[in-house]
Amino acid sequence: MAHVSPDAVFEAIDWTSVCEKPGGASHSIWEILNHLIYWQDYCLMLLEGDSPTSPEHASYSWECPQGPVDEQQWLDKVENLLSGLVLAEKASAIELEGNLLARPQESRIEVLESLVGHNSYHLGQIVLLRQLQGSWPPPSGGNTW
């Protein structure tokens, strides 16, 4: 396995630290998580046959709430991402070569490949931020290689 399990990426994160930008980072863990959910939801809508509105500018996908108000809001947001991954996995079992209703020039597999690449990139950023914060690897050691 070449990637860390997404649930391991979020294991044992102190929710009060998710808005930090260590080492002059451009984005915080909270901002990256919200960005991931934005695009994952967008891709899932495409895969379900919907026609989501594309943002006018990529920066719009980085707009997010100021930070979690409590641990439960943080946990709910992480669960939102992880449950979306389950839906994406289910979508991968449906005619991958079929084209999208909203974008007939694109196949389902192209959307899934884009989602996987995007998630992988940004989950790696979260691991790096955790390393800079001194909270990586998580306590269980989990699947973190």
Residue pairs with C-beta under 8 A, 6 or more apart in sequence:
1 143
1 145
3 120
3 123
4 123
4 127
4 143
4 144
4 145
5 142
5 143
6 81
6 82
6 85
6 119
6 123
7 82
8 138
8 142
8 143
8 144
9 123
9 126
9 127
9 130
10 78
10 81
10 82
10 126
11 138
11 139
11 140
11 142
12 135
12 138
12 139
12 140
13 29
13 74
13 130
13 135
14 135
15 68
15 70
15 71
15 74
15 75
17 29
17 133
17 135
18 28
18 29
18 30
18 33
18 67
18 68
18 74
19 28
19 29
19 30
19 66
19 67
20 28
20 29
20 129
20 133
21 27
21 28
21 129
22 129
22 132
22 133
23 132
25 129
25 132
27 35
27 62
27 125
28 129
29 126
29 129
29 130
30 64
30 67
30 68
30 74
31 62
31 64
32 122
32 125
32 126
32 129
33 77
33 78
33 81
33 126
34 62
34 64
34 65
34 77
35 61
35 62
35 64
35 122
36 81
36 118
36 119
36 122
36 123
37 77
37 80
37 81
37 84
38 61
39 61
39 115
39 118
40 81
40 84
40 85
40 88
40 115
40 119
41 52
41 84
42 52
42 54
43 88
43 111
43 112
43 114
43 115
44 84
44 87
44 88
44 91
45 51
45 52
46 52
46 100
46 102
46 103
46 106
46 111
47 88
47 91
47 94
47 100
47 108
47 111
47 112
48 91
49 100
49 101
49 102
50 102
51 101
51 102
52 102
55 61
68 74
68 77
85 119
88 112
88 115
91 108
91 112
92 112
94 108
95 108
96 107
96 108
96 109
96 112
97 107
97 108
97 109
98 107
98 108
99 105
99 106
99 107
99 108
100 106
100 107
100 108
100 111
127 136
130 136
136 144
137 144
138 144
